[in-house]
Amino acid sequence: MGEDAAIEGGQLAPLLGSRSPSASTTGSPSPDASLLRRLYTGHALARWGARMWEFSVGLYMIRIWPGSLLFTAIYGVVESSSVAVFGPIVGTLVDKLTYLQVLGLWLLVQSLSFIVAGASVTALLVYDDLKATSFPVFMALVIVTNVSGALAALSTLAGTILIEREWVVVISSRHPPAVLTGINSVVRRIDLSCKLLAPVFSGLVISFVSAQASAAALALWNVASVGLEYWLFVSVYNGVPALAESSRLMRTADATEAMLLSSSSSSEKVALTENALDWRVRMTEQLSIIPCWESWVVYLRQDVALPGVALAFLYFTVLSFGTLMTATLDWKGIPAYVISLARGFSAIVGIGATLLYPVVHSWVSTLRTGLWSIWMQRRGVGVDADGRRRRVAPRALDVRPRRDAADAGRRA
């Protein structure tokens, strides 16, 4: 809610400014229903493959190196650090390129990444003796899997920014605010539905067929769906003139900004020369080399910066069905289909939230809805922590008399 966008007047606006053209919200009541259906279908196809991989990769890694969570942890670090470091670069590309260029790059990189990752995982699972017979080949396939997964995560991020943060805002810009709220709810519901059904499908395949079949199905899914996804999104782009208009306006604004920066570069160089002895200036120049530094500086200037950090700290305390937790449960002997059903239950709760949000939003406004949701999450975490403390306390009290008796026996 505070990560990539700000809520303004009941509408979802990109953090760095909307690319939508300025227009009145007193247009037609709703966009073309057929175009919205194509947008929803393309989004569902793209999210299905991403959710399949997100759930299954932990189970693949624990089978590639049985009895150890090392490969699962390494993959989690590689994927998360890639998004943290290169995510700002992805956002910059989305701003610089046209909508069609971002769309083609997103679908191409995502599909190829999942195809390569699925093929490499299939090879590792089929030839499970590679680490004994040809360890360099084994490690090369593991590295390819990690790099492909990281690229898939970055391309998925680009698609999320493009569709959920850009196109949805532009499509609804000439309609009443309730249209944006409704489209956002449907898009979020599609994502959560894929989060519910894709893991169940993968878990059933892994449990009752094989992990190799699941990895091969992931690769084949991306081969079969990428063309249809591109056609659906392009038809939406061609059917909504505001998207092409917004893309042209953004490129014009980028060109103007580049001219202004070049004209002021000489004065900035003089100022930097005068302040060359200032340690703060030197430190800023060094830190600006880091890809994500400027993006963090921009983010911290936003009004939603502190609420976003607070929400991140809240999520930091919550266990989620991530890669490492999924692999750990499988390592403990819980069948994959049971893990997928448990994850699906959490997605059902999230789908219920998308149905409840428009109603609550219309009653109590955006601010109160957000505050209530955060406090309810905090209460839930507190209840869970209190329950765990109550379960651990009796065991701790039971251990102390045993230790005291053992010490008394040794003294005797």
C-alpha positions as CSV (number, residue, x, y, z in Angstrom):
1,M,0.0,0.0,0.0
2,G,2.9,2.3,0.6
3,E,5.5,0.7,-1.6
4,D,5.2,2.0,-5.1
5,A,2.3,4.3,-5.0
6,A,0.5,7.0,-3.0
7,I,-3.2,7.3,-2.4
8,E,-4.4,10.7,-3.5
9,G,-8.1,11.6,-3.3
10,G,-9.1,7.9,-3.4
11,Q,-7.0,7.2,-6.5
12,L,-3.8,5.3,-6.8
13,A,-1.0,7.5,-8.2
14,P,2.5,6.5,-9.0
15,L,5.1,7.6,-6.5
16,L,7.1,9.7,-8.9
17,G,4.1,11.2,-10.7
18,S,1.5,9.7,-13.0
19,R,2.2,9.3,-16.6
20,S,-1.5,9.7,-17.3
21,P,-2.6,12.8,-19.2
22,S,-4.4,15.4,-17.3
23,A,-8.0,14.9,-17.8
24,S,-11.3,15.4,-16.0
25,T,-12.8,12.5,-14.2
26,T,-16.3,13.3,-15.5
27,G,-16.0,11.1,-18.6
28,S,-17.9,8.0,-19.3
29,P,-18.9,5.9,-16.3
30,S,-16.5,3.0,-17.1
31,P,-14.0,1.9,-19.7
32,D,-14.7,-0.6,-22.5
33,A,-15.6,-3.9,-20.8
34,S,-14.1,-6.0,-23.5
35,L,-10.7,-4.2,-23.2
36,L,-10.8,-4.7,-19.4
37,R,-11.5,-8.4,-19.9
38,R,-8.4,-8.7,-22.2
39,L,-6.4,-6.8,-19.6
40,Y,-7.5,-9.1,-16.8
41,T,-6.9,-12.2,-18.9
42,G,-3.4,-11.2,-19.9
43,H,-2.6,-10.3,-16.3
44,A,-3.8,-13.6,-15.1
45,L,-1.7,-15.5,-17.7
46,A,1.4,-13.6,-16.7
47,R,0.8,-14.0,-12.9
48,W,0.1,-17.7,-13.2
49,G,3.5,-18.6,-14.4
50,A,5.2,-16.3,-11.8
51,R,3.2,-17.8,-9.0
52,M,4.0,-21.3,-10.1
53,W,7.7,-20.6,-10.0
54,E,7.4,-18.6,-6.7
55,F,5.9,-21.6,-4.9
56,S,7.8,-24.4,-6.6
57,V,11.4,-23.2,-6.6
58,G,11.9,-23.9,-2.9
59,L,10.7,-27.5,-3.4
60,Y,13.0,-27.9,-6.4
61,M,16.0,-26.7,-4.4
62,I,15.4,-29.1,-1.5
63,R,15.2,-32.0,-4.0
64,I,18.3,-30.9,-5.9
65,W,20.3,-31.0,-2.6
66,P,18.4,-33.3,-0.2
67,G,18.8,-32.8,3.5
68,S,20.0,-29.2,3.3
69,L,18.4,-25.8,3.0
70,L,21.6,-24.2,1.6
71,F,20.6,-23.9,-2.0
72,T,17.1,-22.7,-1.0
73,A,18.7,-19.9,1.1
74,I,21.2,-19.0,-1.6
75,Y,18.4,-18.7,-4.2
76,G,16.4,-16.5,-1.8
77,V,19.4,-14.2,-1.2
78,V,20.1,-13.9,-5.0
79,E,16.5,-13.1,-5.9
80,S,15.9,-10.6,-3.1
81,S,19.2,-8.8,-3.5
82,S,18.7,-8.6,-7.2
83,V,15.4,-6.9,-6.8
84,A,16.7,-4.6,-4.0
85,V,19.8,-3.5,-6.1
86,F,18.5,-3.5,-9.6
87,G,14.8,-2.7,-8.9
88,P,15.5,1.0,-9.3
89,I,17.1,0.5,-12.6
90,V,14.0,-1.4,-13.7
91,G,11.8,1.5,-12.6
92,T,14.0,3.9,-14.6
93,L,13.7,1.8,-17.7
94,V,9.9,1.7,-17.3
95,D,10.0,5.5,-17.2
96,K,12.4,6.0,-20.1
97,L,10.9,3.5,-22.6
98,T,7.6,3.6,-24.3
99,Y,4.8,1.4,-23.1
100,L,5.1,-1.1,-26.0
101,Q,8.8,-1.3,-25.5
102,V,8.4,-2.1,-21.8
103,L,5.7,-4.6,-22.6
104,G,7.8,-6.5,-25.2
105,L,10.9,-6.5,-23.0
106,W,9.0,-7.6,-19.9
107,L,7.3,-10.6,-21.6
108,L,10.4,-11.6,-23.5
109,V,12.7,-11.6,-20.5
110,Q,10.1,-13.2,-18.2
111,S,9.2,-16.0,-20.5
112,L,12.8,-16.8,-21.5
113,S,13.9,-16.7,-17.8
114,F,11.2,-19.2,-16.8
115,I,11.8,-21.4,-19.8
116,V,15.6,-21.6,-19.0
117,A,15.0,-22.0,-15.3
118,G,12.4,-24.8,-15.9
119,A,14.7,-26.6,-18.3
120,S,17.8,-26.4,-16.0
121,V,15.8,-27.6,-13.0
122,T,14.4,-30.5,-15.0
123,A,17.9,-31.5,-16.0
124,L,19.1,-31.3,-12.4
125,L,16.2,-33.4,-11.2
126,V,16.4,-36.0,-14.0
127,Y,20.2,-36.4,-13.7
128,D,20.3,-36.4,-9.9
129,D,23.8,-38.0,-9.9
130,L,25.4,-35.0,-11.6
131,K,26.9,-33.7,-8.4
132,A,28.8,-37.0,-8.1
133,T,29.7,-37.6,-11.7
134,S,30.2,-34.0,-13.0
135,F,30.1,-31.5,-10.3
136,P,31.1,-28.5,-12.5
137,V,28.1,-29.1,-14.7
138,F,25.9,-29.5,-11.7
139,M,27.1,-26.1,-10.3
140,A,26.7,-24.5,-13.7
141,L,23.1,-25.6,-13.9
142,V,22.5,-24.3,-10.3
143,I,24.0,-20.9,-11.2
144,V,21.9,-20.7,-14.4
145,T,18.8,-21.5,-12.3
146,N,19.6,-18.7,-9.8
147,V,20.4,-16.1,-12.5
148,S,17.2,-17.0,-14.5
149,G,15.1,-16.8,-11.3
150,A,16.6,-13.3,-10.5
151,L,15.9,-12.1,-14.1
152,A,12.4,-13.5,-13.9
153,A,11.8,-11.6,-10.6
154,L,13.1,-8.3,-12.2
155,S,11.0,-8.7,-15.3
156,T,7.9,-9.5,-13.1
157,L,8.6,-6.3,-11.2
158,A,8.6,-4.4,-14.5
159,G,5.3,-6.0,-15.5
160,T,3.8,-5.1,-12.1
161,I,4.9,-1.5,-12.5
162,L,3.6,-1.3,-16.1
163,I,0.2,-2.8,-15.5
164,E,-0.7,-2.1,-11.9
165,R,0.9,1.3,-11.5
166,E,0.8,2.8,-15.0
167,W,-1.9,1.3,-17.3
168,V,-4.6,1.0,-14.6
169,V,-4.1,4.6,-13.7
170,V,-4.1,5.8,-17.3
171,I,-7.1,3.7,-18.3
172,S,-9.2,5.1,-15.4
173,S,-7.9,8.7,-15.6
174,R,-10.9,9.9,-17.5
175,H,-13.5,8.2,-15.4
176,P,-14.9,8.6,-11.9
177,P,-12.6,7.6,-9.0
178,A,-14.7,4.6,-8.2
179,V,-13.6,3.1,-11.5
180,L,-9.9,3.1,-10.4
181,T,-10.8,1.5,-7.1
182,G,-12.8,-1.3,-8.9
183,I,-10.1,-2.0,-11.4
184,N,-7.4,-2.1,-8.7
185,S,-9.5,-4.6,-6.7
186,V,-10.0,-6.9,-9.7
187,V,-6.3,-6.8,-10.6
188,R,-5.4,-7.6,-7.0
189,R,-8.0,-10.4,-6.9
190,I,-6.6,-11.9,-10.0
191,D,-3.1,-12.0,-8.5
192,L,-4.4,-13.6,-5.3
193,S,-6.4,-16.1,-7.3
194,C,-3.2,-17.1,-9.1
195,K,-1.5,-17.3,-5.7
196,L,-4.2,-19.7,-4.6
197,L,-4.6,-21.9,-7.6
198,A,-1.1,-22.0,-9.2
199,P,0.6,-23.5,-6.0
200,V,-2.3,-26.0,-5.7
201,F,-1.7,-27.1,-9.2
202,S,2.1,-27.3,-8.8
203,G,1.7,-29.1,-5.4
204,L,-0.6,-31.7,-6.8
205,V,1.8,-32.3,-9.8
206,I,4.8,-32.6,-7.5
207,S,3.0,-34.9,-5.0
208,F,1.3,-37.2,-7.4
209,V,3.4,-37.1,-10.5
210,S,6.9,-35.7,-10.0
211,A,8.9,-32.6,-9.5
212,Q,10.4,-33.0,-13.0
213,A,6.9,-32.9,-14.5
214,S,6.2,-29.7,-12.6
215,A,9.3,-28.0,-13.8
216,A,8.6,-29.1,-17.4
217,A,5.0,-27.9,-17.1
218,L,6.3,-24.4,-16.0
219,A,8.6,-24.2,-19.1
220,L,5.9,-25.3,-21.5
221,W,3.3,-22.9,-19.9
222,N,5.6,-20.0,-20.7
223,V,6.2,-21.2,-24.3
224,A,2.5,-21.5,-24.9
225,S,1.2,-18.4,-23.2
226,V,3.7,-15.6,-24.1
227,G,2.3,-15.0,-27.6
228,L,-1.3,-14.8,-26.3
229,E,-0.3,-12.4,-23.5
230,Y,1.4,-10.1,-25.9
231,W,-1.6,-10.0,-28.2
232,L,-4.0,-9.3,-25.3
233,F,-1.9,-6.4,-24.0
234,V,-1.3,-4.9,-27.4
235,S,-5.0,-5.0,-28.1
236,V,-5.7,-3.1,-24.9
237,Y,-3.0,-0.6,-25.8
238,N,-4.5,0.0,-29.3
239,G,-8.0,0.2,-27.8
240,V,-7.2,2.9,-25.2
241,P,-6.0,6.1,-26.9
242,A,-5.0,7.5,-23.5
243,L,-2.2,4.9,-23.2
244,A,-0.5,6.0,-26.5
245,E,-1.1,9.7,-25.6
246,S,0.5,9.2,-22.1
247,S,3.5,7.4,-23.6
248,R,4.1,10.3,-26.0
249,L,3.7,12.9,-23.3
250,M,6.2,11.0,-21.1
251,R,8.8,10.8,-23.9
252,T,8.4,14.6,-24.5
253,A,8.8,15.3,-20.8
254,D,12.0,13.1,-20.7
255,A,13.5,15.0,-23.7
256,T,12.7,18.4,-22.0
257,E,14.3,17.2,-18.8
258,A,17.4,16.0,-20.6
259,M,17.8,19.4,-22.2
260,L,17.4,21.2,-18.9
261,L,20.0,18.9,-17.3
262,S,22.5,19.5,-20.0
263,S,22.0,23.3,-19.9
264,S,22.6,23.4,-16.1
265,S,25.5,20.9,-16.1
266,S,28.2,23.6,-16.4
267,S,26.9,25.6,-13.4
268,E,26.7,22.4,-11.4
269,K,30.3,21.5,-12.2
270,V,31.4,25.0,-11.0
271,A,29.5,24.4,-7.7
272,L,31.0,21.0,-7.3
273,T,34.5,22.4,-7.9
274,E,33.9,25.0,-5.2
275,N,32.7,22.4,-2.7
276,A,35.3,19.8,-3.6
277,L,36.8,20.0,-0.2
278,D,33.4,19.3,1.5
279,W,33.4,15.7,2.8
280,R,29.6,15.6,2.4
281,V,29.9,16.3,-1.3
282,R,32.5,13.7,-1.8
283,M,30.5,11.1,0.1
284,T,27.4,11.9,-2.0
285,E,29.4,11.5,-5.2
286,Q,30.7,8.1,-4.1
287,L,27.3,6.9,-2.9
288,S,25.6,8.0,-6.2
289,I,27.5,5.2,-7.9
290,I,25.3,2.7,-6.2
291,P,22.3,1.9,-8.5
292,C,19.6,2.2,-5.8
293,W,21.0,5.3,-4.0
294,E,19.2,8.0,-6.0
295,S,16.0,6.0,-5.9
296,W,16.1,5.8,-2.1
297,V,16.8,9.5,-1.9
298,V,13.8,10.3,-4.0
299,Y,11.6,7.8,-2.1
300,L,12.6,9.3,1.3
301,R,11.4,12.7,0.1
302,Q,7.9,11.4,-0.4
303,D,5.0,11.8,2.1
304,V,4.5,8.1,2.2
305,A,8.1,7.3,3.1
306,L,7.7,6.8,6.8
307,P,4.4,4.9,6.6
308,G,6.0,2.6,4.0
309,V,9.0,1.9,6.3
310,A,6.6,1.3,9.2
311,L,4.6,-1.2,7.2
312,A,7.9,-2.9,6.1
313,F,8.8,-3.3,9.8
314,L,5.4,-4.8,10.4
315,Y,5.9,-7.4,7.7
316,F,9.4,-8.1,8.9
317,T,7.8,-9.7,12.0
318,V,5.4,-12.0,10.0
319,L,6.2,-15.5,8.7
320,S,5.0,-15.8,5.1
321,F,4.9,-18.7,2.7
322,G,8.1,-17.7,1.0
323,T,10.7,-19.9,-0.7
324,L,12.6,-20.8,2.5
325,M,9.5,-21.6,4.6
326,T,8.0,-23.7,1.8
327,A,11.3,-25.7,1.5
328,T,11.5,-26.0,5.3
329,L,8.0,-27.5,5.6
330,D,8.8,-29.9,2.8
331,W,12.0,-30.8,4.5
332,K,10.0,-31.6,7.7
333,G,8.0,-34.2,5.7
334,I,4.8,-32.2,4.9
335,P,3.5,-33.2,1.5
336,A,3.7,-30.5,-1.2
337,Y,-0.1,-30.5,-1.9
338,V,-0.7,-29.8,1.9
339,I,1.7,-26.9,1.8
340,S,0.0,-25.6,-1.4
341,L,-3.5,-25.9,0.2
342,A,-2.3,-24.0,3.3
343,R,-0.9,-21.3,1.1
344,G,-4.1,-21.3,-0.8
345,F,-6.1,-20.6,2.4
346,S,-4.0,-17.5,3.0
347,A,-4.7,-16.4,-0.5
348,I,-8.5,-16.9,0.1
349,V,-8.2,-14.5,3.0
350,G,-6.5,-12.0,0.7
351,I,-9.2,-12.4,-1.9
352,G,-11.8,-11.6,0.8
353,A,-9.9,-8.4,1.5
354,T,-10.2,-7.3,-2.1
355,L,-13.9,-7.8,-1.9
356,L,-14.2,-5.9,1.4
357,Y,-11.9,-3.0,0.6
358,P,-14.2,-1.1,-1.9
359,V,-17.0,-1.3,0.6
360,V,-15.0,-0.1,3.6
361,H,-13.3,2.5,1.4
362,S,-16.6,4.0,0.4
363,W,-17.7,4.1,4.1
364,V,-14.7,5.4,6.0
365,S,-12.2,6.9,3.4
366,T,-8.8,5.6,2.4
367,L,-6.9,6.9,5.4
368,R,-9.1,5.1,8.0
369,T,-9.1,1.9,5.9
370,G,-5.4,1.8,5.8
371,L,-5.0,2.5,9.5
372,W,-7.6,-0.1,10.4
373,S,-5.9,-2.8,8.3
374,I,-2.4,-2.0,9.8
375,W,-3.7,-2.2,13.3
376,M,-5.6,-5.4,12.6
377,Q,-2.4,-6.9,11.3
378,R,-0.5,-5.8,14.3
379,R,-3.2,-7.3,16.6
380,G,-3.0,-10.6,14.7
381,V,0.8,-10.7,15.1
382,G,0.4,-9.9,18.8
383,V,-2.1,-12.7,19.4
384,D,0.1,-15.2,17.6
385,A,3.2,-14.1,19.6
386,D,1.3,-14.3,22.9
387,G,0.1,-17.8,22.0
388,R,3.6,-19.0,21.2
389,R,4.9,-17.5,24.5
390,R,2.2,-19.3,26.5
391,R,3.1,-22.6,24.8
392,V,6.8,-22.2,25.4
393,A,6.5,-21.1,29.0
394,P,5.3,-24.5,30.5
395,R,8.0,-26.4,28.7
396,A,10.6,-24.0,30.1
397,L,9.2,-24.4,33.6
398,D,9.2,-28.2,33.2
399,V,12.9,-28.2,32.2
400,R,14.1,-26.3,35.3
401,P,13.0,-28.9,37.9
402,R,14.7,-31.6,35.9
403,R,17.9,-29.6,35.8
404,D,17.7,-28.9,39.6
405,A,17.2,-32.6,40.3
406,A,20.1,-33.5,38.1
407,D,22.4,-31.0,39.8
408,A,21.3,-32.3,43.3
409,G,22.1,-35.8,42.2
410,R,25.6,-34.8,41.0
411,R,26.3,-33.0,44.3
412,A,25.1,-36.0,46.3
